[in-house]
Amino acid sequence: MFHVIQIQDVSFEYEKEQGTLSHIDLNIQQGECVVLTGESGCGKTTVTKLINGLIPHFVEGGTLSGRAIVNGMEVPKTEMYRLAEQVGSVFQNPKSQFFNIDSDSEITFGLENAGVEPKKIKERYEATVSALKIQSLLGRNIFSMSGGEKQSLAFASVYAMNPSIFVLDEPTANLDADAIDTLRQQIIQIKEEERTVVIAEHRLYFLMDLIDRAIFIQKGKIVQIFSGDEFRNLSDEQRIRMGLRSLVHPVLELPPADPPGAQEGLSVENLSCAFDKQPVFSSLGFSAKRGEVLGIVGHNGAGKTTLTRCLCGLLKEVAGTVRLDGQALKAKQRNKASFCVMQDVNHQLFSDSVWNECELAQPDCPPERIEEILRSFDLLDFKDRHPMALSGGQKQRLAVATAILSDKDVLVFDEPTSGLDYHRMLEVSNMIRKLNDENKVIIIVSHDFEFLGRTCDKIFDMEGCSKERR
């Protein structure tokens, strides 16, 4: 069968970033579904950039050797517009690839820019909507969509271009179970059409019956190539040794959160919040005691991020009360008492080095404490590096480190394991569990049941509290 992707003795080194490749060889056949897996920073994303042409066309200062051939085209010698006709990319953060405000325009945007005639655009638009069953996304404001809906729209805008190869870079990082199932159905659709799918991913369970091969990458080298059956039959011992996440859907079995009224810790009483004057949830109540870790779950759009903003004083409540140790706190007081690690950590990394970022979180912190935390998160070697030059997983760990260093009473983590492999997930889990000894109020908002099951003492489910999706 024809090899649509040929990577021959390729080495690549970034000027400053991690994720280099060293003499890799990989052939992918037409119609194959291949998953690239391995620890954070191992080079998975670099391989995807090599396939879609971002390397070498858009990555400055890197050094590339070897040959990368896609559908018979030498990637370094081929114009990006020609590569884009063959390779469609869906990124971890769908917002990074949107160009419009409304969903209909986004679906047709690529076709219009490619100079496709209006009649053909209409045909491709209708075919995309029908094949992917995205009627509910039509005529929508993109900024009002949930994370899962945005990911579906990004996939649809790529599908409309009719590429023969799809490259997906950690597409489930911020998705709930329903949204992951939607993505899974979309992958099934393109597999049935015998298109080639390359997925760089940490979450693996939803792909187990779809993949033809799994490529295990370690420190920039392809260490092992598994057939689908070989990968599915990995023992837990082998999987953990390789640093891979669960191969089966994790089940969350934890007791529910305590009702409101706790005198020690956080008590949320009849809380209602709105976003852009639209109600998000109402009459929400629970307690988060000191020395416990509380997990909060709910579908994309249930209002989890709105809740974190309110608890941290970044958003005023419409009604209700938030108490800390029995004392009612206004938004400004909550802001002073809390620290939030946001879902998109790029919004809260401000300094010009990892070390300075830690000092910003707690200016009076002894250097020994900063060194201890950075070492525990395997970031000490990057202390002089600019935070924006870190990998996604490294940025996530840095944000968690700054939260710990802040020494605030209330620590809220919004999806703290996005982009983290098994070992990094365990590190974050263990570090958060250690905070119990410091008598903090710790709240984790996450879709990652594997992480929540290891880290939390109790769970609050927002289902039934939300007013509408956003």
C-alpha positions as CSV (number, residue, x, y, z in Angstrom):
1,M,0.0,0.0,0.0
2,F,1.1,3.6,-0.7
3,H,3.0,5.3,2.1
4,V,1.4,8.7,2.3
5,I,3.8,9.8,5.1
6,Q,7.5,9.0,4.9
7,I,9.9,10.2,7.6
8,Q,13.5,9.1,6.8
9,D,16.4,9.6,9.3
10,V,14.9,12.9,10.5
11,S,16.6,14.9,13.2
12,F,15.3,18.3,14.4
13,E,16.4,20.6,17.1
14,Y,14.6,23.7,18.3
15,E,16.6,26.8,19.0
16,K,15.4,27.0,22.6
17,E,12.4,24.6,23.1
18,Q,12.2,21.0,24.2
19,G,10.8,18.3,21.9
20,T,13.8,17.6,19.6
21,L,13.9,14.5,17.3
22,S,16.9,12.3,16.8
23,H,17.2,10.1,13.6
24,I,13.6,8.9,13.4
25,D,12.2,6.7,10.7
26,L,8.4,6.3,10.2
27,N,6.2,5.2,7.3
28,I,2.4,5.6,7.5
29,Q,0.1,4.0,5.0
30,Q,-3.0,5.5,3.4
31,G,-6.1,4.9,5.6
32,E,-4.1,4.1,8.8
33,C,-5.0,5.5,12.2
34,V,-1.7,6.0,14.1
35,V,-1.3,7.3,17.6
36,L,1.9,9.0,18.8
37,T,2.4,8.6,22.5
38,G,5.0,9.1,25.1
39,E,5.9,11.4,28.0
40,S,5.3,15.1,27.9
41,G,8.1,16.8,25.8
42,C,9.2,13.6,24.1
43,G,8.7,15.0,20.6
44,K,5.1,13.9,19.7
45,T,4.0,17.4,18.7
46,T,7.2,17.9,16.8
47,V,6.4,14.9,14.6
48,T,2.9,16.4,13.9
49,K,4.5,19.7,12.9
50,L,6.8,17.9,10.6
51,I,3.9,16.2,8.9
52,N,1.8,19.4,8.4
53,G,4.7,21.6,7.4
54,L,4.8,23.9,10.4
55,I,8.4,22.5,10.6
56,P,10.4,24.0,8.9
57,H,8.1,26.7,7.4
58,F,6.9,28.4,10.6
59,V,9.3,27.3,13.3
60,E,12.2,29.7,13.3
61,G,15.7,28.9,14.3
62,G,15.4,25.1,14.3
63,T,17.8,22.7,12.6
64,L,16.3,20.0,10.4
65,S,18.1,17.1,8.6
66,G,16.7,14.0,6.9
67,R,13.7,13.7,4.6
68,A,10.0,14.3,5.3
69,I,7.7,13.3,2.4
70,V,3.9,13.8,2.5
71,N,1.8,12.4,-0.5
72,G,5.0,12.4,-2.6
73,M,5.9,16.0,-1.7
74,E,9.1,16.9,0.1
75,V,7.9,19.0,3.0
76,P,10.7,21.5,3.2
77,K,10.5,22.2,-0.5
78,T,6.7,22.4,-0.8
79,E,4.7,25.6,-0.4
80,M,2.5,25.6,2.7
81,Y,-0.7,26.1,0.7
82,R,0.0,22.9,-1.2
83,L,0.6,21.0,2.0
84,A,-2.6,22.4,3.6
85,E,-4.6,21.0,0.7
86,Q,-3.4,17.5,1.7
87,V,-3.0,17.8,5.5
88,G,-5.6,19.1,7.9
89,S,-4.6,19.9,11.5
90,V,-6.7,20.1,14.7
91,F,-4.8,21.6,17.6
92,Q,-5.1,21.1,21.4
93,N,-6.6,24.6,21.8
94,P,-9.3,25.1,19.0
95,K,-9.4,28.8,19.7
96,S,-5.9,29.1,18.2
97,Q,-7.2,28.2,14.8
98,F,-10.4,30.2,14.6
99,F,-10.7,33.2,12.2
100,N,-14.3,34.1,12.5
101,I,-17.0,34.9,15.1
102,D,-19.8,32.7,13.8
103,S,-19.7,29.0,13.1
104,D,-21.0,28.9,9.5
105,S,-18.2,31.3,8.4
106,E,-15.6,29.3,10.2
107,I,-16.6,26.1,8.4
108,T,-16.3,27.7,4.9
109,F,-13.3,30.0,5.7
110,G,-10.6,27.6,4.4
111,L,-12.5,26.9,1.2
112,E,-13.0,30.6,0.5
113,N,-9.4,31.3,1.0
114,A,-8.5,28.4,-1.3
115,G,-10.5,30.1,-4.1
116,V,-13.1,27.4,-4.3
117,E,-16.1,28.4,-6.4
118,P,-19.3,29.3,-4.4
119,K,-21.3,26.3,-5.6
120,K,-18.6,23.9,-4.5
121,I,-18.3,25.7,-1.1
122,K,-22.0,25.1,-0.6
123,E,-21.7,21.4,-1.5
124,R,-18.7,20.9,0.9
125,Y,-20.5,22.8,3.7
126,E,-23.6,20.7,3.4
127,A,-21.6,17.5,3.1
128,T,-19.6,18.4,6.2
129,V,-22.7,19.1,8.3
130,S,-24.3,15.9,7.2
131,A,-21.3,13.6,7.7
132,L,-20.3,15.0,11.1
133,K,-23.9,15.6,12.3
134,I,-23.1,19.1,13.6
135,Q,-26.5,20.7,12.9
136,S,-26.6,22.0,16.5
137,L,-23.5,24.1,15.9
138,L,-24.9,26.0,12.9
139,G,-25.6,29.8,13.1
140,R,-23.8,30.0,16.5
141,N,-21.5,32.6,18.0
142,I,-18.2,30.7,18.5
143,F,-17.5,32.6,21.8
144,S,-20.7,31.2,23.3
145,M,-19.7,27.6,22.6
146,S,-18.5,25.1,25.2
147,G,-15.0,23.6,24.8
148,G,-16.3,20.4,23.3
149,E,-18.4,22.4,20.7
150,K,-15.4,24.5,19.8
151,Q,-13.4,21.3,19.2
152,S,-16.1,19.9,17.0
153,L,-16.2,23.1,15.0
154,A,-12.5,23.1,14.5
155,F,-12.7,19.5,13.3
156,A,-15.5,20.4,10.9
157,S,-13.6,23.4,9.4
158,V,-10.7,21.0,8.6
159,Y,-13.0,18.3,7.3
160,A,-14.6,20.8,4.9
161,M,-11.3,21.2,3.2
162,N,-11.4,17.5,2.3
163,P,-7.7,16.6,3.2
164,S,-6.5,13.1,2.8
165,I,-4.5,13.3,6.1
166,F,-5.7,14.5,9.5
167,V,-3.2,15.5,12.2
168,L,-4.7,15.9,15.7
169,D,-2.5,17.2,18.5
170,E,-3.9,16.3,21.9
171,P,-7.5,17.0,20.9
172,T,-9.1,15.7,24.1
173,A,-6.9,17.7,26.6
174,N,-9.9,19.9,27.7
175,L,-12.9,17.7,26.8
176,D,-15.5,16.0,28.9
177,A,-16.7,12.4,28.3
178,D,-19.5,13.4,26.0
179,A,-17.2,15.7,23.9
180,I,-14.6,12.9,23.7
181,D,-17.3,10.5,22.4
182,T,-18.2,13.1,19.7
183,L,-14.6,13.4,18.6
184,R,-14.4,9.6,18.6
185,Q,-17.4,9.4,16.2
186,Q,-15.7,12.0,14.0
187,I,-12.5,9.9,13.8
188,I,-14.6,6.8,13.0
189,Q,-16.2,8.8,10.1
190,I,-12.8,9.7,8.5
191,K,-11.5,6.2,9.1
192,E,-14.5,4.8,7.2
193,E,-13.6,7.2,4.4
194,E,-10.1,5.6,4.3
195,R,-8.3,8.8,5.2
196,T,-5.1,8.8,7.2
197,V,-5.2,9.9,10.9
198,V,-2.2,10.8,13.0
199,I,-3.0,11.6,16.7
200,A,-0.6,12.8,19.3
201,E,-2.3,12.0,22.6
202,H,-2.0,11.2,26.3
203,R,-5.6,10.1,26.8
204,L,-5.7,6.7,25.1
205,Y,-8.7,4.8,26.2
206,F,-11.1,6.2,23.6
207,L,-8.8,5.2,20.8
208,M,-8.1,1.6,21.8
209,D,-10.4,0.0,19.2
210,L,-9.6,2.6,16.5
211,I,-5.8,2.6,16.1
212,D,-3.9,0.4,13.7
213,R,-0.5,1.2,15.2
214,A,1.0,3.0,18.3
215,I,4.3,4.8,18.0
216,F,6.1,5.1,21.4
217,I,8.5,8.1,21.5
218,Q,11.0,8.7,24.2
219,K,13.4,11.6,24.3
220,G,13.0,12.3,20.6
221,K,13.5,8.7,19.4
222,I,11.0,6.1,18.3
223,V,11.6,3.4,20.8
224,Q,8.9,0.9,19.8
225,I,6.2,0.6,17.2
226,F,3.2,-1.5,18.3
227,S,0.4,-3.0,16.2
228,G,-3.1,-2.2,17.5
229,D,-3.4,-5.6,19.1
230,E,0.0,-5.4,20.8
231,F,-0.8,-2.0,22.2
232,R,-4.2,-3.1,23.5
233,N,-2.6,-6.0,25.3
234,L,0.0,-4.0,27.2
235,S,-0.1,-4.9,30.9
236,D,-0.6,-2.2,33.5
237,E,3.0,-2.7,34.6
238,Q,4.3,-2.1,31.1
239,R,2.0,0.9,30.6
240,I,3.1,2.6,33.8
241,R,6.7,1.9,33.1
242,M,6.3,3.7,29.7
243,G,4.5,6.6,31.4
244,L,1.2,6.1,29.6
245,R,-2.3,6.9,30.8
246,S,-5.0,4.3,31.4
247,L,-6.0,2.2,28.3
248,V,-9.5,1.7,29.7
249,H,-12.1,4.3,30.6
250,P,-11.5,5.2,34.3
251,V,-14.4,5.0,36.7
252,L,-14.8,7.6,39.4
253,E,-16.1,6.3,42.8
254,L,-15.8,8.9,45.5
255,P,-18.3,10.1,48.2
256,P,-20.2,13.3,47.4
257,A,-19.2,16.7,48.8
258,D,-20.5,17.8,52.2
259,P,-23.5,20.1,52.2
260,P,-23.0,23.8,52.9
261,G,-22.4,25.0,56.4
262,A,-18.8,23.9,57.2
263,Q,-17.2,26.2,59.9
264,E,-13.7,25.2,58.8
265,G,-12.9,25.7,55.2
266,L,-15.1,26.9,52.4
267,S,-18.9,26.9,52.5
268,V,-20.8,27.8,49.3
269,E,-24.4,28.6,50.0
270,N,-27.2,29.0,47.4
271,L,-24.7,30.5,44.9
272,S,-26.0,31.8,41.6
273,C,-23.8,33.2,38.8
274,A,-24.2,34.7,35.4
275,F,-21.8,35.3,32.4
276,D,-22.5,38.2,30.0
277,K,-25.9,38.7,31.8
278,Q,-26.9,35.1,31.0
279,P,-27.5,32.8,34.0
280,V,-25.0,29.9,34.2
281,F,-26.0,28.1,37.4
282,S,-28.3,28.7,40.4
283,S,-28.7,27.6,44.0
284,L,-25.5,25.8,44.1
285,G,-24.2,24.6,47.5
286,F,-21.4,22.5,49.0
287,S,-18.6,22.6,51.5
288,A,-14.9,22.2,50.9
289,K,-13.1,21.5,54.2
290,R,-9.6,22.3,55.1
291,G,-7.3,19.3,54.7
292,E,-9.5,17.7,52.0
293,V,-9.3,17.7,48.3
294,L,-12.6,18.4,46.6
295,G,-13.1,17.5,42.9
296,I,-15.8,19.3,40.8
297,V,-17.1,17.6,37.7
298,G,-19.7,18.4,35.0
299,H,-20.1,18.4,31.3
300,N,-18.5,21.1,29.0
301,G,-20.6,24.2,29.5
302,A,-22.0,23.3,32.9
303,G,-20.4,26.4,34.4
304,K,-17.3,24.9,36.1
305,T,-15.0,27.6,34.9
306,T,-17.5,30.3,35.9
307,L,-17.6,28.7,39.4
308,T,-13.9,28.9,39.7
309,R,-13.9,32.5,38.7
310,C,-16.5,33.3,41.3
311,L,-14.8,31.3,44.1
312,C,-11.5,33.2,43.4
313,G,-13.2,36.6,43.3
314,L,-12.7,37.2,39.6
315,L,-16.5,37.2,39.1
316,K,-19.2,38.6,41.4
317,E,-22.0,36.3,42.3
318,V,-25.6,37.1,41.4
319,A,-26.9,35.7,44.6
320,G,-25.7,33.5,47.5
321,T,-22.8,33.5,49.9
322,V,-19.3,32.2,50.0
323,R,-17.8,31.7,53.5
324,L,-14.2,30.9,54.6
325,D,-14.0,29.5,58.1
326,G,-17.5,30.9,58.8
327,Q,-16.9,34.4,57.6
328,A,-18.8,35.7,54.5
329,L,-16.3,37.0,51.9
330,K,-17.0,39.5,49.2
331,A,-15.4,39.0,45.8
332,K,-12.4,41.2,46.6
333,Q,-11.7,39.3,49.8
334,R,-12.0,36.0,48.1
335,N,-9.5,37.2,45.5
336,K,-7.0,38.0,48.2
337,A,-7.4,34.6,50.0
338,S,-7.2,32.4,46.9
339,F,-5.0,31.4,44.0
340,C,-6.4,29.9,40.8
341,V,-4.5,27.8,38.2
342,M,-6.4,28.5,35.0
343,Q,-7.4,26.0,32.3
344,D,-5.3,28.0,29.8
345,V,-2.1,28.7,31.8
346,N,-0.8,31.0,29.1
347,H,-3.1,33.7,30.6
348,Q,-1.2,33.7,33.9
349,L,2.5,33.3,33.1
350,F,4.0,36.8,33.1
351,S,7.7,36.7,33.9
352,D,10.7,36.3,31.6
353,S,12.0,33.2,33.4
354,V,10.7,30.2,35.3
355,W,12.5,31.3,38.4
356,N,11.1,34.9,38.3
357,E,7.6,33.4,37.8
358,C,8.0,31.6,41.1
359,E,9.2,34.7,42.8
360,L,6.2,36.6,41.5
361,A,3.9,34.2,43.1
362,Q,5.5,34.7,46.5
363,P,8.1,37.5,46.6
364,D,9.3,36.6,50.2
365,C,9.8,32.9,49.4
366,P,13.2,31.6,50.3
367,P,15.3,30.5,47.3
368,E,15.6,27.0,48.9
369,R,11.8,26.6,48.8
370,I,11.6,27.6,45.1
371,E,14.4,25.2,44.3
372,E,12.7,22.4,46.1
373,I,9.4,22.9,44.3
374,L,11.0,23.3,40.9
375,R,13.0,20.1,41.5
376,S,9.9,18.2,42.5
377,F,8.2,19.2,39.2
378,D,11.4,18.5,37.2
379,L,11.6,22.1,36.2
380,L,14.9,23.2,37.9
381,D,16.9,22.7,34.8
382,F,14.6,25.2,33.1
383,K,14.8,27.9,35.8
384,D,16.3,30.4,33.4
385,R,14.0,29.6,30.4
386,H,11.2,31.9,29.4
387,P,7.8,30.3,30.4
388,M,6.5,30.7,26.9
389,A,9.3,28.5,25.6
390,L,8.2,25.5,27.7
391,S,6.1,22.6,26.4
392,G,2.4,22.6,27.3
393,G,2.9,20.1,30.1
394,Q,5.8,22.1,31.5
395,K,3.8,25.3,31.6
396,Q,1.0,23.4,33.4
397,R,3.5,22.1,36.0
398,L,4.9,25.6,36.4
399,A,1.5,27.1,37.1
400,V,0.8,24.4,39.7
401,A,4.2,25.2,41.3
402,T,3.3,28.9,41.5
403,A,0.0,28.0,43.2
404,I,1.8,26.0,45.8
405,L,4.4,28.8,46.4
406,S,1.6,31.4,46.8
407,D,0.7,30.0,50.2
408,K,-2.9,31.2,49.9
409,D,-5.7,29.6,52.0
410,V,-7.8,28.5,49.0
411,L,-6.2,26.9,46.0
412,V,-8.4,26.2,42.9
413,F,-7.1,24.1,40.0
414,D,-9.0,24.3,36.7
415,E,-8.0,21.3,34.6
416,P,-4.4,21.0,36.1
417,T,-3.5,17.9,34.1
418,S,-4.1,19.1,30.5
419,G,-1.2,17.8,28.4
420,L,0.3,15.7,31.2
421,D,1.5,12.1,30.9
422,Y,1.0,9.4,33.6
423,H,4.2,10.2,35.6
424,R,3.6,14.0,35.5
425,M,0.0,13.5,36.4
426,L,1.2,11.5,39.4
427,E,3.6,14.2,40.4
428,V,0.9,16.9,40.4
429,S,-1.5,14.5,42.3
430,N,1.1,13.8,45.0
431,M,2.1,17.4,45.3
432,I,-1.6,18.4,45.8
433,R,-2.1,15.6,48.3
434,K,0.9,17.0,50.3
435,L,-0.9,20.3,50.6
436,N,-3.4,18.6,52.8
437,D,-0.8,18.6,55.5
438,E,-0.7,22.4,55.3
439,N,-4.5,22.6,56.0
440,K,-5.5,24.4,52.8
441,V,-8.8,24.4,51.0
442,I,-8.1,22.6,47.7
443,I,-10.6,22.4,44.9
444,I,-10.0,20.7,41.5
445,V,-12.1,21.2,38.5
446,S,-11.4,18.5,35.9
447,H,-12.7,16.0,33.3
448,D,-9.7,13.7,34.1
449,F,-11.3,10.9,36.1
450,E,-8.0,9.0,36.4
451,F,-6.5,12.0,38.1
452,L,-9.5,12.9,40.3
453,G,-9.8,9.3,41.5
454,R,-6.1,9.4,42.7
455,T,-6.2,12.9,44.2
456,C,-9.6,13.8,45.6
457,D,-11.4,12.9,48.8
458,K,-14.9,13.9,47.7
459,I,-16.7,15.0,44.5
460,F,-19.3,17.7,43.7
461,D,-21.2,17.1,40.5
462,M,-22.6,20.2,38.9
463,E,-25.2,18.4,36.8
464,G,-28.7,19.8,37.6
465,C,-27.2,23.2,38.7
466,S,-26.4,24.6,35.3
467,K,-28.9,26.8,33.5
468,E,-27.5,26.6,30.0
469,R,-24.4,25.7,28.1
470,R,-21.8,28.3,27.4
